[in-house]
Each structure stands twice: as C-alpha cells, then as structure tokens.
Amino acid sequence: MATNSIKPGGHYRPINVGDGERIVSVAGGGALSICGLKRGGLGGLMMMIAGGALIYRGATGHCSLYRALSVSTAKRKGLRASVKHGAGIKVEKRVTINKPVEELFRFWHNFENLPRFLSHLESVRAIGGQSGQPGQSWRLSHWVARLPAGMKVEWDAEIINEAPNELIAWRSLEGAQVPNAGSVRFERNPTGQGADVKVAIEYAPPVGKIGSLLAKLFGEDPERRVAEDLRRFKQFMETGRTKPAAA
C-alpha cells in the first residue's frame, strides 16, 4: 500500500511512484552512477548526479515532478477510483483569502463546516477512522447533498491524502449515487498576505431523475457554482458571514 513519509524537519513527502518504477529507478540509477564513476570528468559527474537522483526516487518513492503535476503511479490496495478516468466533470477554482493557512486548513479539515459555504451540501458528519489530526476522526465521513424538488443524495467518503496545512483529498466510497472526488490545496501567498486556496472537484453525473436534478442544481456552468461557493468561503473566513447561495 502506498503511504506517505516525512522528511527530517517535518516536511511532507508523499509516495507517488509505483513499486515497479521504484525498482527500475534504483537499478537504473545504480548502473548510471557506476558508469559515471568509471568515466570520470564532468560528464561522469553529471551521470553520477543523475544516477543518485534516480536512486533517491526509487528509495523514497517520491518524485517532485509528479507532485507538481498532481500525478501518482503508486497504487493503494483496497481502493477503487470513485470517478472513472475521463467519465466525470472536473472543476478547478482558486481564491485568495486574507487568513493564515493554518486557520484555513483547520476549518476545512472539520468537514462539518463545509455546508456553511458549499451551497449544495446539507450535512457532513464523521463516521470513524483517524485521519492523523489530534482529536479528529475524519478519515471516513457521511455526506448529504440537497437537490431541487426536495430530493437528497447521500454517500460515504474517505480522506485518501493529507498533508497538514497543505492538502486534503477525499473520494466517495463504492456505491455512491453520485461518485465524486475532491481536493483542496493551501499555499501561503507569495506576497505574505493570507493564503491561496485551490479546490478541485470531480463528479460523475448519473442518468435518470437524479442526474437531471443534479444538472439543474449546478446549471449549465458548474465552474460558476464552485466559484460562488469559494467566494462564500472567503467571505465567511474573513468576516464570519456569508451571502445567501445563488439560485
């Protein structure tokens, strides 16, 4: 199973390289380092540096480029993708909030807070599983969303990736009426004023009545709905109040 590791000093380092790639990286890095050692000179030194980087990649299971691209080839046993590749609707939005990144992470990490600004959610509650945060049990949660015509959809979700004050990622469990996944990243603003919050949400709209109601809920522009919810999050964190959700 893929796990996460911590560098000395507490820096988060996710394992995002699959077992097969790790073996190849170590073997290739070792061979490249030996060749560089035999060759000598500047060219040999460069080969040794490249070989060392491959060995590090294989030994730690971490690739900085993969992380920058939000790519992972590491497999998690017992988990199934909640939204099949290419089958869902994906929305990504970003907002800058004038609050410390630690405060924003702490507020979002308690999923019970999400319905306060995500207009389609009625409730989220913990159902067990330690997530790694002291005093919190949010690895597993139960979500209820409101649809037009008084209908509701419910599903269970789990946290699948987490880095304190940096990242929370979750996905619905198997059997959800609306398979979905999401992540939120928290980054200190380069200006030193507040933090940038980037949300990515993907869902697979079902067919039938629930699918048509879901489409009506998000309208023709899901990105606009998510952007409005993020503005509500910003307003709530900065002022303690939110405007009514857009119809």
N, C-alpha and C positions, 0 to 999 in steps of 0.2 A: 504493500500500500504506500502511496506517496504520502510523505509527511513534510513538515516544514522544519527548518533549522534556524538557529540564531547564531550570528557571528559574535565574536568577543565584543563586549560593549553593548550588547542588546540589540544590534541591528538585525532586522528581519530578513531572512533569506529563503524564499520559497523554493521547494524542489519542483522544477518544471521540465526536467529532462527524463525521458523514459529509460527503463533499465537497459534496453538494447543499445540505445545511443550512448549511455554511460560507459558500457563495456567497450564499445568501439572507440570512444573518446580516449579512454585510458590507454588502450592498446596503441592507437594511432599516435597519441601524444608521447608515449614511451619510445616508439620507433623513431619519431621525428626528433626527439631530444638526443637519442643516440647518434643519429645521422649528423645532427648539428655539432655534437661533441667531436666526432671524427673529422668533420670538415674544417672546423676552426674558422677563424677570421670573423668578419662582420656578418657574412651570410650564415655561418654556422651559429653565431649568437642569436640571430633572428629566428632561426629554426628552433633553437632551444627554448626561446621565449614562447614561440607559438606552441611548441610541444608541452611546455609547462602549463599554458592556458588550457589546453585540451585535457591534460591530466586533472587539473583543478575542476574543470567542468564535469568530468566523469566521477571524480571522487565526491564532490559535494552535491551533484545533481542539479546545480543551479546554472542557468545561462542568463546573463544580464540582457542580452539582445532579446531573448524570448520574453523576459519580463517586460521590457519596454514595449514589445508588440502585443502583450497580453496573450502570449501563446504558451501552451504547455503540452508536452507529449507524455508526461507522467500519468500513469493510469491509477485510478482509485478503485480498489476492489469493492464490489458490492454496490456500486453506484451506477445509475443509468442516467444518461443525459435527459433532462426534463424537456428540452426542446430539440428536436432533431435538426441537424445541420441543414440550413437553407430552407427550413419549413416554417420559421417563425417571423414575426415582425419585431425588428430591433430598433430601439430609440436610444440615443445618447445625447445628454444635455449637461451643461456646466454652468455653475453660478459661483460668484464670489461673495462671501459672507464675512462681515466685519466682526468675527468672533474667533477665539483661539481654536486651533484644530482639535485640541484635546476635548474641549467642550462640545464641539460638533460631533465628534466620534462617539463620545459618551451618550449624547442624546439619541443619536440614531441607533446605537447598539441596543438600546432598550426598545425592541420592536413595538411595544405597546404605544410608543409615541408616534408611530408612523401615521395612524389615522387622523392625527391632529393637523396634518398638512397634505397628505395624499388623499385627494377628494373621493376616490372610488373605494377606499377601504372603510369598513365599518369597525373591525376589531382585529387585533393580533394578540395572541397570548402564548406564553411559554408552555410547552408540554413535556419538557425534560431535556437532559443532555447538557453537560457542562461545556461551555464554549471557550473556556480559558480565562475569562474575566472574573476576578474575585467577586463573589456574591451574586453572580449572574448564572442563569441556566437557560441560555437562549440557543443552544445548538439545534433543538427541534422546536417548532412553533406551529400554531394553527391560525390560519388566515381566513377572514370572511370579507368578501367584497360585495358591494351593492351594485345591482344592475337596474336599468329602467324597468318600469312596470312592477316594481316591488319585489323582483326576484333577487336571489343571492346565489353566489357560488362560494364554495369553501374548499380549502386544500391544506395539506400539511407541507411544511418546508423545513429545510435544514441549512445551517451555515456550512459551506464547503471550503471556505478560505477566509482567513482573518489575520490581519497584522495590526496591532494596537496603534491607533491614531493614524493609520494609513489606508486600510482596506477592510471592507466587509462584503462577502459574496455569498449568495444563497441560491437555492433552487427548490422547486416543488418536488415532492416525492411522487413515486409512481402511483397512478390512479387519479391524479388531479383532473378536475373537469376542464381547467384551463392550464395546461402545462406552461410554466414560466420560470425564468431565472433572472437574477439581477445582481448588480454590484454597485458599490459606492466607494469612490476614492477620495481621500482627504489630503490636500497638499498645501503646505504653507505658501502663501502668496509671495512671489519674489520681492514685492515692494515692502514686505514686512507688515502689511495691513491685512489682518484676517487670513482667510484660507479659501482656496478653490475647492469646490465640491463637484465631482463628476459622477453622474449617475448613468448607468447603462441598464436598460430593461428589455428583455426579450420574452415574447409570449407567442403561443401557437393558438390562433383563434379556432375554436371548434365549429363544426357545422350545426345546422338546426337552429332552434329558437334561441338557445344560449349564445350561439355565435352571432346571430343578428342583433341581439340585445347588447352584446359586448361591443360590436361595431358601432352601435348607436351611442353607447357610453363614451367611447373615445372619439367619435365623429370621424370626419374624413382626414383629420390631421392629428394622429397620436402624439406627434412631437410637440404640438401646441399644448396639449393637455399636460404632458410631462413638464414642459417649460413653466406652465402656470403653477403646477404643484411645487416646483423648485422655488419659484418666486414666493409662494406661501411659506415655504420652509425658511427662506431668507428673512422674510418679514417677521415670522414668529421668533426666530433666534435673536434678531436684532431689537425687536420691540415688545415681544411677548404677546402679540396679537396677529390674527390672520384675517384676510378678507374672505367673504363667502366664496365658495367654489363657483367657477363659471358654469353656466347651464350647458 
